[in-house]
Amino acid sequence: MEPGRMIQLGIRSPVDRGTWDWTVAKGITIVTAQQAHESTPAALAAEVRRVLGEGPAYLSFDIDALDPAFAPGTGTPEVGGLATWQAQGLLRRLGGIHFTGMDVVEVAPAHDVAEITALAAATMAWEYLALLGSETAEAGG
């Protein structure tokens, strides 16, 4: 694992200073939810590309990066998260990155209202698959 090629986007829950400092000292890039709200999906995608650079990458989408208005079914709901359109806009701009896999974590069906969270999670996974599909089509395969 190369911590300098890791980015955490949408962080907003309380964290002790020691943990934050340790994470940053390891070279991990943190983009808080507030910073994401003050930016655009295009600018966030550019930052993801800058951090990842070349080489394989893995995408772990933690559903609680989304605001509970868009994903109430998580074990750690925290206000101030991303909207689904922001996450979709970001993911749609990550074509060309050499992704080797993806997961969606933290969906808690027992807390999901009208399956809103399940829909958001499925949509994020679909967006990832669409990225892979568009690359295959561009490569002629």
N, C-alpha and C positions, 0 to 999 in steps of 0.2 A: 504494500500500500504506500502511496506517495501522498502524504498529507498536504503538500503544496498544490496538489491537483484536486483538492476537495473543496466544495463550496456548499455552505448551508444557507438556504434562502428562505426568509419568512420567519426567522426566529423572533419571538416576542415574549415568551414566558420568563418569569424571574429566574435568574441564575446567579449563583454566588460569584463574586469577582475572581476568586481563585480558579474556578472552572473555566470561566471566560478567558482569563489570561493564559491558562495552560493551553486551551484550544488554539488561540491565536498564535501563541509561541511555537506551536507545532507546525504552523504554516497554513492552517485551515482558514479559508476566507469565510467570513460571516456577513451576510446581508440581512439586516433586520427587516421586519415587516414594514416598519416606518420608512426605512430607506427605499423599500420596494414601492411603497405607495407614492413616494416623491419622485419616482422614476417612471419608466415606461417598459412594457414587455420587450421592446426592441433593445433598449439599453441594458436591461437585465440579461437578455440572451447574449449580448456582446460581452458582458462580464463573465458569464458562464464559459463562453468560448475562450476568453483570455485565461481564465484559471485552469481549465481542462487542457488547453493546448492540444497537441497531437497525441495519438495513442488511444487505447481502449478506455472506455468510461462506463460506469454503471450508474443508473438512475434509481434512486430510492425516493419515492414520493410519499411523504408522511401526510396523511389526510388532514391532520390538525394544523398544517400550514394554512389551510383554508379557514376563513372566519366561520364560527359556528352557525351563522345565518345560512351558509352554503353547505356545511358539513356538521350537523349537530351530533351525529353518531360517532363520537370519538371518546376515548377515555380521558382526554385532557383538553376540554374545550377552553379556548382562550380568546377573548375578543380582540379585534384589531387585525385579524388575519387577511390573507389575500382573498379576493373574489374569484369565482371560477373563471371569469373572462380573463383575468390577469394570468392565471396559471395556464389556461389554454393558449393565450397569446404568446407566452414565453415558450411553451413546449413547441408550438408551431414554428418557432424561429430557430430551433435547434437541429435542423436538418444538416446532414454532412458530418455530424459528430459520430465517431466510431463507437456506438453503444453496443455493449456485449450482453446487456440484460437490464431488467427493470422490475421493481416491485412497488406495490402500494400497501402501506402499512397503517395501523392504528384505527381501522374501521371497527366500530363496536356496534354490531347489529341491535343489541338490546337497547341502545340509546338512540337508534336511528328513527327519525320521524318521517313517516311516509316514504321511507327508503331514499331520502334525499342524498344521504351520504354515500349509499351504495351507487347511486346514479353518478355522483361526482367522481367516485373512485373508478368506476367503469369508464367514464369519459376520459379521465387522465390516462388510463391504460390504453384506451382506443387511440388517443392522440399520439402516444408513443408508437403504437403499431403502425399508425398512418405514416409516421416519420420513416420507419423501416420500409414500409411498402413503397413510398415515393422514391426512396433511394434505389430499391430494386428495379423499379420502373425506369428510372433514369439510367441505370446501368445496363438496361436491355434484358433483364432477367425476369 
